[in-house]
Amino acid sequence: MSASVPTSVRVHGRIAEIGREAWDACAAPSGNPFVSFDFLDACEQAGCAVEAAGWGPRHLAVEDDAGAVAGVMPLYLKGHSQGEYVFDHAWAQAYEDAGGRYYPKLLSAVPFTPVTGPRLLARPGADAEAVREALLGGALQVCRQSRASSLHVTFPTEADWKRLGGHGLLLRQDVQYWWDNPGYGSFDDFLAALSSGRRKTIRRERREALAGLEIETLTGAELTEAHWDAFFDFYEDTGARKWGQPYLNRRFFSLIGERMADRVVLFLARRGGEPIAGALNFVGGDTLYGRYWGATEPVPFLHFELSYYQAIEYAIARGLKRVEAGAQGEHKLARGYLPRPVYSAHYIADPALRAPVARYLDRERPAVAAEMAALEEECSPFRKG
């Protein structure tokens, strides 16, 4: 059977207009939980990624000659650069200082989620390359029609990143810290791969973090509204300290609990039966994604225990290949999480802004690559040889 051919691109102000079945026919094969209909729709239904919050949905759907959805692209018209984790504030300031208007801009991303995943999503059986071409062309057309300054695609896969570069988008690279599982049978096997000093430090950190605490691992039907109440308190505390105001609200977590509980893993710490800290993770394909952490009681090393060591134990026990622990944090290196590249691509309409940004990125990419190589060589906790 020949592949279906894209014939039109439609713009949708809500993902619900496209529908779960049509969206997930394109997104589900990736195994990535964050491009699923349920995650993106929860962001909208909870009021977190909507026009009033500066995230105006402009999702694209490519239809084939039979009128069926052959591809989709998450897309937002942004009135600010918050919640993105690829920082372009300096570009915006420079452009506006020169008399330009940086906002609105277009963004293809998962809101508030610095996780690598596909952004140009084609349904199996469709002409994937033609669908991706149509999606990118549609996004650029929306950029022009919206009088947006730019189009940004953040945290795409490396293949999509290279494809976007081939179409003239400016390429940017950054670093995250991921834990890779070569086939460990236990946490002790992982420790055995580390230098002696790191093994001793991690064992000490775990002893001190766990003293007097009970740790629960919760997923699926085990998660209740009481657990979400407790976790939201932790999340609010961390969000207030990091961003001034958390991006997500309480309703978002209830929606995730209703729709995606089987893809959620919550590590919860209790003292005397009372929850004091938690780390929320999602599972997709062969990867555990660490997303949010928080605590209402300061406990030395508890962040490392819940966010990193519990995640490693979970991944080993279930044969997962990787733990992605989110943005930033060179402190992850000492816990066995090594530097890995993440990507973004940028179309800037005004040549007066595009040219200096291109020069900057041409210097930044090799600097980031050199930094990653140096970190892995000089700071890796693993035994040499």
C-alpha positions in Angstrom: 0.0 0.0 0.0 1.4 3.4 -0.9 1.9 6.0 1.8 -0.8 8.6 2.3 0.1 12.0 0.9 -0.4 15.3 2.8 -2.7 17.7 1.1 -3.5 20.4 3.7 -2.3 21.9 7.0 -4.8 23.2 9.5 -4.2 25.3 12.6 -6.0 24.5 15.8 -6.5 26.7 18.9 -7.0 23.7 21.2 -5.5 20.2 20.9 -9.0 18.9 21.7 -10.1 20.1 18.2 -7.7 17.5 16.7 -8.8 14.8 19.2 -7.0 12.1 21.2 -7.3 9.4 18.5 -6.0 11.4 15.7 -3.2 13.0 17.7 -2.0 9.8 19.4 -2.0 8.0 16.1 0.9 10.3 15.2 2.4 10.7 18.7 2.0 7.3 20.5 4.6 5.4 18.3 7.3 7.6 19.7 6.7 6.2 23.2 7.3 9.7 24.6 4.7 10.6 27.3 5.1 14.3 26.9 3.9 14.6 23.3 0.9 12.5 24.1 -2.6 14.0 23.8 -3.3 13.5 27.5 -0.2 15.4 28.7 -0.6 18.3 26.3 -4.4 18.5 26.8 -3.9 18.5 30.6 -1.7 21.6 30.2 -4.6 23.3 28.4 -7.5 21.9 30.5 -5.8 23.1 33.7 -5.3 26.6 32.2 -1.5 26.4 32.3 -0.8 26.4 28.6 -3.5 28.8 27.3 -3.6 32.2 25.7 -4.2 34.0 29.0 -1.0 32.4 30.4 1.1 33.5 27.3 0.9 30.1 25.7 -1.6 30.4 22.8 -2.0 27.0 21.2 -1.6 27.0 17.4 -1.2 23.2 17.0 -0.8 22.0 13.4 -2.5 19.0 11.8 -1.6 17.7 8.3 -4.5 16.0 6.5 -4.1 13.5 3.7 -6.1 13.2 0.6 -8.7 11.1 2.5 -9.1 13.8 5.1 -7.4 11.8 7.9 -4.8 13.4 10.1 -1.3 12.3 8.8 0.9 14.4 11.1 0.8 16.9 14.0 3.0 19.5 15.6 2.7 21.0 19.0 2.9 24.8 18.5 2.3 27.9 20.7 2.2 31.6 20.1 4.2 32.9 23.1 4.0 36.3 24.7 7.1 35.7 26.8 10.0 33.2 27.1 9.1 31.6 30.5 8.8 27.9 31.0 11.0 27.0 28.0 14.5 26.1 29.4 16.2 27.3 26.2 17.1 30.9 27.0 16.6 33.6 24.5 16.0 36.5 26.9 19.2 38.3 25.7 18.1 38.0 22.1 14.7 39.5 23.0 16.3 42.4 25.0 18.8 43.2 22.3 16.1 43.2 19.6 13.7 45.4 21.5 16.5 47.8 22.5 17.2 48.2 18.8 13.5 49.1 18.2 12.3 45.6 17.2 9.3 43.6 18.6 10.4 40.1 19.7 7.0 39.0 21.1 4.9 37.3 20.0 7.0 34.4 18.9 6.2 30.9 17.9 7.4 27.9 19.9 7.2 24.2 19.1 7.8 22.5 22.4 6.1 20.7 25.4 5.2 23.4 27.9 7.4 23.5 31.0 9.2 20.3 30.0 12.8 20.3 28.9 12.7 16.7 27.6 14.0 15.6 24.2 11.3 14.2 21.9 9.8 14.4 18.4 8.2 17.7 17.4 7.3 16.8 13.7 5.0 13.8 14.3 3.9 11.6 11.4 1.4 8.8 11.5 2.7 5.4 10.6 1.7 4.7 7.0 2.0 8.3 6.0 4.8 9.7 3.8 6.8 10.8 6.8 9.2 13.1 5.0 6.4 14.8 3.1 4.4 15.2 6.4 7.4 16.8 8.2 8.0 19.1 5.3 4.3 20.2 5.4 4.4 20.7 9.2 7.5 22.9 9.0 6.1 24.8 6.1 2.9 25.3 8.0 4.7 26.6 11.1 6.6 29.1 9.0 3.4 30.3 7.4 1.8 30.7 10.9 4.9 32.7 11.9 4.4 35.1 9.0 0.6 35.4 9.4 1.0 36.0 13.1 3.7 38.6 12.6 5.8 36.7 15.0 9.4 37.5 15.2 10.6 33.9 15.1 9.9 30.2 15.3 11.7 28.1 17.9 11.8 24.3 18.1 13.1 23.2 21.4 14.3 19.8 22.6 13.7 18.0 19.3 15.3 14.7 18.5 18.7 14.9 16.9 17.2 13.7 13.6 14.6 16.5 13.6 17.3 19.0 14.7 19.4 18.1 11.7 16.4 18.2 9.4 15.5 21.7 10.6 19.1 22.8 10.1 18.8 21.6 6.5 15.9 23.9 6.0 17.9 26.9 7.2 17.0 27.1 10.9 19.8 28.2 13.2 21.1 25.3 15.3 21.7 25.5 19.0 23.1 22.9 21.4 23.1 22.6 25.2 23.8 19.9 27.8 21.8 17.8 30.2 22.9 15.0 32.5 21.5 11.5 31.9 22.2 8.1 33.5 22.7 5.2 31.1 22.1 1.6 32.0 24.5 -0.8 30.3 22.6 -3.8 31.9 23.2 -3.5 35.7 21.6 -6.2 37.7 21.4 -4.1 40.9 22.3 -0.8 42.4 25.4 -2.4 43.9 26.5 -3.3 40.3 26.2 0.4 39.4 28.2 1.3 42.5 30.9 -1.2 41.5 31.5 0.7 38.3 32.3 3.9 40.2 35.6 5.0 41.7 36.1 3.9 45.3 35.7 7.4 46.6 32.4 8.0 44.8 31.0 4.6 46.1 31.7 5.6 49.6 30.2 9.1 49.2 27.0 7.7 47.6 26.6 5.1 50.4 27.0 7.8 53.0 24.6 10.2 51.3 22.0 7.4 51.1 22.4 6.5 54.8 22.0 10.1 56.0 19.1 10.8 53.7 17.1 7.8 54.7 17.7 7.9 58.4 14.3 7.9 60.1 12.4 8.0 56.8 10.2 5.5 54.8 10.2 5.6 51.0 7.2 4.6 48.9 7.2 4.0 45.2 3.7 4.8 43.8 2.2 4.4 40.4 -1.1 3.7 38.7 -4.1 3.1 40.9 -1.9 3.5 44.0 -1.8 7.2 43.4 -4.7 9.1 45.2 -5.8 12.7 45.5 -4.2 12.7 48.9 -0.8 11.9 47.3 -1.3 14.7 44.8 -2.2 17.1 47.6 1.0 16.3 49.3 3.1 16.4 46.2 1.7 19.8 45.1 2.8 21.3 48.4 6.3 20.1 47.6 6.1 21.3 44.0 4.9 24.8 45.1 7.8 25.1 47.5 10.4 24.3 44.8 8.6 26.4 42.2 8.4 29.5 44.5 12.1 29.3 45.2 13.2 28.7 41.6 10.7 30.7 39.5 8.8 32.9 41.9 5.6 31.3 40.8 5.1 27.7 39.8 4.0 27.1 36.2 1.6 24.2 36.9 -1.5 24.3 39.1 -3.1 21.7 41.3 -5.7 20.7 38.7 -2.9 19.7 36.3 -1.7 17.0 38.6 -5.3 15.7 39.1 -5.7 15.4 35.4 -2.4 13.6 35.0 -3.5 11.3 37.8 -6.8 10.6 36.0 -5.3 10.1 32.5 -1.7 9.0 32.8 -1.2 7.3 36.2 0.2 4.2 34.7 3.0 6.3 33.2 3.7 8.2 36.4 6.1 7.1 39.2 6.1 9.0 42.5 8.9 8.5 45.0 7.5 9.7 48.3 9.4 10.2 51.6 7.5 10.0 54.9 8.6 10.7 58.5 6.3 9.1 61.1 3.7 8.5 58.4 3.6 12.1 57.2 4.8 12.9 53.7 7.7 15.4 53.7 9.2 15.1 50.2 8.5 13.7 46.7 10.0 13.3 43.2 7.7 12.8 40.3 8.7 10.8 37.2 7.2 9.7 34.0 8.0 6.5 32.1 8.1 6.3 28.3 9.6 3.6 26.1 12.9 2.6 27.7 13.4 5.8 29.7 12.5 7.2 33.1 12.0 11.0 33.0 12.6 12.8 36.3 10.4 15.9 36.3 9.5 17.6 39.6 10.9 17.5 43.1 10.1 19.2 46.3 10.2 19.0 50.1 8.6 20.6 53.1 11.3 19.6 55.5 15.0 20.1 54.7 16.9 16.8 54.9 20.5 16.6 53.8 20.9 14.6 50.6 17.2 13.7 50.3 17.1 15.5 46.9 19.8 13.2 45.6 18.1 10.1 47.1 14.6 10.7 45.7 15.5 12.3 42.4 18.6 10.3 41.4 19.3 7.2 43.4 15.7 6.0 43.6 15.4 6.6 39.9 18.5 4.5 39.2 17.1 1.7 41.3 13.8 1.8 39.6 15.4 1.8 36.1 17.6 -1.1 36.9 14.8 -3.2 38.4 12.7 -2.7 35.3 15.4 -2.9 32.7 15.1 0.7 31.5 18.0 2.0 29.4 18.1 5.6 30.7 17.1 8.1 33.3 16.8 11.7 32.1 17.0 13.9 35.2 15.9 17.2 33.6 17.7 20.5 33.0 20.9 21.9 34.5 22.9 20.5 37.4 26.6 19.6 37.2 26.1 18.1 40.7 24.4 15.2 38.8 27.8 14.2 37.5 29.0 12.9 40.8 25.9 10.7 41.0 26.6 8.9 37.8 24.7 11.2 35.4 26.9 12.1 32.4 26.7 15.0 30.0 24.5 14.5 26.9 23.6 17.0 24.1 20.2 18.5 23.8 19.1 20.6 20.9 17.0 23.5 19.6 16.5 25.2 16.2 15.5 28.8 15.5 14.0 30.7 12.5 14.4 34.4 12.9 12.5 36.5 10.4 14.5 39.8 10.6 18.0 39.5 9.1 19.2 42.2 11.4 18.6 39.9 14.4 19.3 36.6 12.6 22.9 37.5 11.6 24.2 38.3 15.1 22.4 35.3 16.6 23.9 33.0 13.9 27.4 34.3 14.7 26.8 33.7 18.4 25.5 30.1 17.9 28.4 29.3 15.6 30.7 30.1 18.6 28.4 28.5 21.2 28.0 25.1 19.7 31.7 24.1 19.7 32.1 25.6 23.1 29.3 23.4 24.5 30.7 20.3 22.8 34.1 21.0 24.3 32.6 21.5 27.7 30.8 18.2 27.5 33.9 16.3 26.5 35.9 18.0 29.3 33.3 17.2 31.9 33.1 13.6 31.0 36.9 13.2 30.9 37.7 15.1 34.1 34.6 14.7 36.3 33.2 11.3 35.5 32.7 9.3 38.7 33.3 6.0 36.8 36.5 4.0 37.2 39.0 4.5 34.5 40.0 1.6 32.3 
